[in-house]
């Protein structure tokens, strides 16, 4: 089962009725409607519908609202999966490798594909017969958001004996397969080959600072991880925008450089460069920048904790924390049960919570976070549940916004909790 949500905003008076229908007009009953919440001079209402995953994949649903000022209907359906074939490139062996090691190494780069699920393999063709050969290894699949679409990239490597590559009767093919289609790139040796196909000698991956560390501890690690494509790696370091080396430390290998950055650098969008020295680029460093995108003054979120429905069909209770109208988009939502933090654990845990990705509306963003647990736990009148929100707009003032609820009142506490915590204090 999965849950769909429908939000109605900007209406008054508070009385509002939600209805859910299937495409074709069939009424649905497995939904809940939460009490309207006042925000400014108007109200906001939320309804949630539980549907089977198979129905979500194949059907269109309709959320309808009825109000004294008028009625409105909106369709709710699964967006089609975005499909895109990759740009596929194959790097051939260098003369230096073949002369020094008697081996021939290939790298196959698949860039900007979707969806993530894929296979990549190598085929060897000789005298009209093609057979699969086992590659040395495949790098992890990296993602990057471009034009509101998440695209993926990966690399596969193959190493064979020099004599096998130099046989002009043999070719090697990198084959990429996923839902978007198959792409092949074939390379073969000729005696007139002048040497390697020069391209990227390394792949630089930057691991961004942990949002939890940055908002709670005011500092975090910025990591540069170098994957050597062509032998010849010499060193990696971090530089500032002026090209000066900044102090960093090595990770588990000498191809990882870790930079400790402060909250000020992160919030101001200070630029740092991961700089790699490689024999293929003597005299110039290979650089990749890191900069957190900023775009104006932060805007403080509004936080609403919605009471659970009176009845549920699966003996569970779900608390919903709605965090809206904040900027920038980085936000951290945590849950407390009697002041003890709820960990993100397996499905067998007593309490489970998840937070949606950010929903953009104009300049600002919103998220939902839900805490789910059994109705038996909810019946304990002495337990207090809290939603805690961390955002940089509150760093210099209240630090956090907290909303609390218990079964006795069944109404959330909508008063901001102002905690001017000393900088030396850490969340437990």
N, C-alpha and C positions, 0 to 999 in steps of 0.2 A: 504494500500500500504506500501511497505517497500523498502529500498535502499540497493543495493549491490555495492561493490567497487572493483576496479581492479587497481593495481599499477604496473607501469613499471619503472625500475630503471637502472642506469648505461649505458645509451645509448648516442650516439652522431653520427651525428648532431641531432638538436632538433626536426626535423620533424618526427612525429610518428602518426599513425592512429589506433584508437581503433574500434573494431566491437564486437557486442554481438549477440549470437545465442542461440536458444533453442537446446536441444538434438534432433538430427535428421537433423539439418541444417537450420531450419527456422530463418531468420534474424529478429532482434528486433530493434526498432527505438526509444523507449522511454528512451534514455540515453543521458548523457552529457559528453563532453570531455573538461577538463580544459587545459589551456595553460601549456606547459612544463616549469618546473622550473630548473634552473641550480644549481647544488650542486657540488662543487669541479670542476673537469674537465669533468663531464658528466651531463646528464639531468635526470629528473624524471617526469613521466606523470601519471595522475590520470583520471579515467573514472568512472561514477556512473550510474547504471541502476535501474529503478523503476519497481517493479514487484508486482503482487498480492500475498498476504500471502498464499493463497491456492496453487498458482503455486510454490512458494518457498518450500512448504511442500511436493510437489509431483514431481517436475521436476528438471532436471539438466540443468544448463546454461553453456555457454562457453564464455570466454573472449578471444578475439583474437587481436593481435597487428601486424601491418605491418610496417616495417622499412627498410631502404636501406641496413642495415646489415643483414637482415633476418626477418622471421616471427615466431610467437610463439602462441600457444593456451593452455589455462589452463581451466579445468572444475571448476565450482563453484556450489556447492550443499550443502544442509543442512546436517550437521552431525547427525547421528542417536543419539537418546536420550540414555544416559547411564543408564542402569538398574542394580540395586544391592539390594538384600534382606538384611535386617538388621540382626545383632546379637541381639537376644532377650533374656532378663533375667528378672526373676520375684523375687523380694525380699519379703519374708513372714514376718508375724507379730512377734514381740519379746514377750517373756514371761513378761517382765516388763510392756509393754503397756497393755497387757491383764489383768494382775493382778491389775494394778493401775487405768486403765480407762475403763475396760470392753469393749474395742474396739479392732478390728483387722485391721491393715493397710497394704496395699500391694503397691509395686512400680514396675512398668514395664518399663524397659529400652530398647529402640530400638536404636541401635548404627550403624552408617556407612551404611545408605541406600541412594538410589537414584532412581527416582527423589524426589523432596521435597514433592510433593502432596501426602498425605496419610490419612488414618483414623486409629485410635487405639481405641479399645473398650474392655469392660469386659463382659464375659459371665458366668452365674451361672448354674451349672448342678446339678440337684437333681432327683434321681430315673428315670434317662433316659430322663428327660426333660430339655432342655437348653433354658435359657432366658437371654436377655441382661440386665445388671444392669448399672445404671448411675454412672459414676466415679466422684470423688470429683472435680478434675481438671486435666488439662494437661499442662505441662510446654511449654514454647516457643520452637520452632524448631531451633536448633543451627546448623551452617554449619562449615565445616573444609575441607580445600583442601588437598588431599592426592594423590601423584603421578599424578598430573595434572588433577585430577577428584575431583569435589566438592561433598562431602558426608554429610549427615545430621543425626542428633540425636535428640531424644525427649524422654520424660518421662510422664507416666500417673499414676495416683494414685487412689486407691480405699479404702474406709473404711466401714467396716460392724461391726455388733455386735459380741462380742466374742463368744457368744453361736452359732451363725450362722457358724462361722469358725470351731468351735470344733465339729460340726456334721460330723461324718465320712461318711455320705451319700452325702455330698456336696463337690463339687470342684469348683474352680474359674479358668478361662482361660483368658489370655491376648491375644487379636487377633489384629495383625497388617496387614493392607491391603494397597497395592499400585500397580503400574503397574508391578513391578518386581515380584509380587506374594504375597501370604498370608503366614504368619508365626504365629503359635500358641504355647503358653506355658501354661501348666496346673499345678496347685498346689492343694494339698489336705492335710487335717490335719490327723495325726495319733497320738494315745495316747503315742507313744514312741518318739514323737518329742522332741529333746533336747533343742530347743530354736531357736533363729533367724538365718537366713542365713546372715552371716556377709559379707558385701561388702563395697561399698562406702557409708559412712554415710552422705555425703554431695556432691552436685555437685557445682563445682567452675567455674564460668564464668568470664573471663577477657575481658573487653571492651577496645580496644586499643585506644590510643590518636587520637584525631581529626587531620587529615592531615592539614586542613585549619588553625587550631589554631597553630600547630607546625611550619608550614612554614611562617605564617604571624606574629604570636605573640611570637614565640620562646619558647613557653611553652604550656603544655596541661595537661588534666586530664587522669590518668590511673585508671580504675575502676575495683574493684573486687566485684562481686555479688555472694553471697552464697545462694544456695537453699538447705534447710534442708530436707534430705530424712528420716533419723532416728532421732527422738527427742533426744536432748542433746547438741545442739549448745551452745557454751560459748562465743567465741569472734573471730574476724577476724582482721588481721593487715597486714602491708607490711614489708618485710625484705629485706636487701641487700644480696649480694652474700656471705658475711661473717656470715650471720645468725643474724645480728644486726637489731633491730627494727628501721625503718625510720618513720619520722613524717608523719601521714596521718590524714584524718578526716572522720567522719561518713557521710553516705548518708542519704536518706529519712528513712532508717531503720538501725538497728544496725548490720544487715547482709551485709551491703555495706561499703567498705573502699575505699576512694578516695585519690590517691597519685598525687601530682603535680610534674611532671617531666620536666626537662629542655631540650632544644634542644640538648645540648651537650650529655646528657645521652642517648637520643633517637638516635642521629646520630652515637654514638660510640657503640651502641648495649649493653649498660649496663643492667645487669640481675637484675630483682627484683622478689621477691617471694610473692605471696599471701598466708598467713599462717593462717589456721583455727584451733582453739582449740575446740575439741568435746569430750563429755564423752565417746564415743565409742573408742577413741584413746588416753586415758589418758597416759601422759608421752611422747607423740610425737605429733607434729603438722602435719596436712594434708597440703601439700604445692603444689602450681602450679606456674611454672615459667613464666615470661614474658621477652622476649628478641626480639628486632627487628633484623631481619637477615641483616647482612652486609657482604660484600665480596670484598673489594678492594676500590680503589679510585673512587669517583663520576665522572661521565662523563656528560658534559654539553649537553643539547639537541639542535638540530637544529629545527627551527620553521618556517613553511611556511603557509601563509594565501592565500587560493585559491579564486580567483574571481568567482562570480556566473556565471551560464550559461546564454547565451543570451536569450533563450526562455525556459519557463517551462509550463507544461500542466495544472497545478492547481493554477496558479496565486500566487505562493510563490517564495521566494528567499532563497537560502541556502548558507551561507558562511561556508567554511571548513577550520579548523586550524589543520595542520598536525605537530605533535610534534614527532621527531624521534631521535633514537640513543642516548638515555639517560640511565644512571645507577646511583643509584638503581631505582627500578620501581615506587616508590612513586612520583607522580607528580600531581600538581593542575593546572587546566585550567579554566580561568574565561573569561567572555565577558563583554565589556563595550559598551554602546551606548551613544555617546557624553559624555564620562567620567563617566557615571552613570552605576553602576554594574547591570547586568541582573540576576534576581533571578531565582532559579529553582522553577517554579510555575506550575499551572495546564495548561491543554491544551487550555484553553480559554485565556491565556495571549497573549499580543501582540508579545512578543518575547519568543521563546522556544529554549532551547539548551540541548544537551546531549553529553556525552563523552564516548567513547568506553572503554572497559577494555583493559589492557595493552597487546600488542602483542610482544612476545619475539623473538628475532633473535640473536642467540649466547648469548653473555653476555648482550646485550643492549635491550631496550624496545622502543616501539612506541605507540602512541595513536592518534585517530582522535577526534576532537570536532566540532560539527556543530551547527550553529545558524540559525534558520528558522523564517521567518517573511513574511508579505505580500509584494507583488510587489508595492503596493501603498506607503508603508513606504519607500521602496528602492528608489522611484522616488524623494524623498526629497534630493536635491543635497547638502544640508548644513549639513547633519548628517554624523558623522564619527563613524565607527565601529572598535573595537579593540579586539584582542585576547591577553590575558595576561597569561604567563606561570610562575609558581613558581616551583623551584626545588632546592634541597639542594646543587647542584654543583655550584649554583650562590649566596649562602648565604653570602659569604665573598667578593663578587665582585659586579656584576651589580644588584643583588637582584631579578630582573625579566627580562624576554624578552617579548617585546610587538611588535605586528604587527598591522598596521592600514590600513583601506581601506575606500574609499567613492565612491559614484556613479560617480562623476565627472571624477575621474582618472580611476576608475574601475581596478586599479592595486594596489596590496598591497605594503605597505612600508616595505622593507626587511632590514632596518637598525636597528641594535640592539639599544634598548633604555637603556642606562646605568644610573641606578638610585642608587647612593650611599646614600640611605636613612638613616638618623640617626636611631639608634635602638629604640629611644623613639617614633618615628613616627609610627602610625598605619594606615592601609588602611581604607579609609572611605567607 
